[in-house]
Amino acid sequence: MLRNNDFLAAAANLKQAQASSKIARADLLPSLNTSFSASRNAIVTDPTTAATAGGGVGGTGARVRAQDIEDQFGIDVDGDGKLDGLDVDGNGTAETDLPNRRFYINNYSLGAQIRWELDLWGRLTDQTKAAYRDASAAQADLIGARLSIAARVSQAWFGLIEARQQRELAERDVHARESNLRVTDRRYERGVASSLDVRLSRSALGSSQASLALRKRLELEASRRLEVLLGRYPAAELEAAESLPELPRLAGAGAPGDLLARRPDLVAAEARMEASGLRARAARKQMLPQITLTSQINTSGPVLADLIDPERLAGNLVGGLFQPVFQGGRIRANAKRAHAVAEAALFNYAQTVLVAYEEAENALSAESFLAMREDALKLAYEEAAAAEELTERRYASGAATIFNLLDAQTRRIVAESQYIQAQQQRVSNRVLLYLAIGGDFLTEPKLAALAVGKSE
């Protein structure tokens, strides 16, 4: 599971849905935004020429007269009627002497804004609940992905076992055809068989060799398919088991109503249906008035200490009422669209339930039919193998023709191949049934354990 890319993608989708639900929940809480800025402006203080500052007075970047700067910031220290310096921070003390042709003015500002929309009609609550339903659906998708990947790996493993058995059967067929050709050659050398028998034996051997090449290719492809599901490089290095597993008796698949609670895709579809309904209700509430409380605090000064000076702080609390009046039909159309989405989600859920019932019924009925087919093909294979053995003895004694021998061998090969395929289909159908019911079977030990748990 930790290497399968589909499962990792489903896990990432769950994280995305969980983060989205937290984002939606944040709309129910107040939001706080802060801002801070600092500026430093250079000013030329030559009273005879124009002054250029890095931002100028007020930070406009315009050229100002030095006399205006002196009139605003100038200070006469000795009282002789002549300006002796500049008061930058307005505290009555000259911080910069006039002979200096350039001085700097610092400015710091701090602002904060608090905004909170009152959820009077429950619109934000509906949107938050819808986001959490989406997260629940994503979690069910993750469980479904894990179950689906496990089933695909199991089926790929059983397919690899079948491919190995088919390849081994093709190898035995090639060996048998080669033995037939040697016997036919000896009979031809003794004058017992004709050249027609030799050519037919060679043709049968060529067909078997071609079938063996095909079976080898299919086995390698089955191995690579499983390796990709396991998150490995498809190097066809996996080796299959020698035989398919023996299936236990099927019992306790559960009642049809259990599917609604056990299948992850049904749980996800139900959650998405509820989310669509909540969004439709929130879209209708969009036409109701919205009340938003806003508080702003701003302060500024030439030194950092001014930012926390209570006398400089200015705050206000504003309550705003917002009522949509004319939106060109946008809000009403959005409400209708959300209602249509919810209606479609309802129909999708109903269809998903029907498909789930269909898959469960098909898998249950296929279990009995595949068992019957497996038994019939087993009988056909055993009888074909016995007929082949009998025909080989009769051909060696000259009582049967090459046509009888080739026909008997072909019948046995086809019957055994079909028998192997029937075994694999039955095992794969058991996996499909596991998927259809959305979990494990309720066997007798598990039912007893459940009964003990309820009694406790």
HELIX and SHEET records of a PDB file:
HELIX    1   1 ASN A    5  ALA A   26  1                                  22    
HELIX    2   2 VAL A   57  GLY A   59  5                                   3    
HELIX    3   3 ALA A   66  PHE A   73  1                                   8    
HELIX    4   4 ARG A  123  GLU A  189  1                                  67    
HELIX    5   5 SER A  195  LEU A  229  1                                  35    
HELIX    6   6 PRO A  256  ASP A  258  5                                   3    
HELIX    7   7 LEU A  259  ARG A  262  1                                   4    
HELIX    8   8 PRO A  264  LYS A  285  1                                  22    
HELIX    9   9 LEU A  304  ILE A  308  5                                   5    
HELIX   10  10 ARG A  330  ALA A  396  1                                  67    
HELIX   11  11 ILE A  402  ILE A  437  1                                  36    
HELIX   12  12 GLU A  444  SER A  455  1                                  12    
SHEET    1   A 4 SER A  31  VAL A  44  0                                        
SHEET    2   A 4 ARG A 102  LEU A 118 -1                                        
SHEET    3   A 4 GLN A 290  GLY A 301 -1                                        
SHEET    4   A 4 ALA A 314  PHE A 322 -1                                        
SHEET    1   B 2 ALA A  50  ALA A  51  0                                        
SHEET    2   B 2 VAL A  64  ARG A  65 -1                                        
SHEET    1   C 3 GLY A  74  ILE A  75  0                                        
SHEET    2   C 3 GLY A  85  LEU A  86 -1                                        
SHEET    3   C 3 THR A  96  ASP A  97 -1                                        
END                                                                             
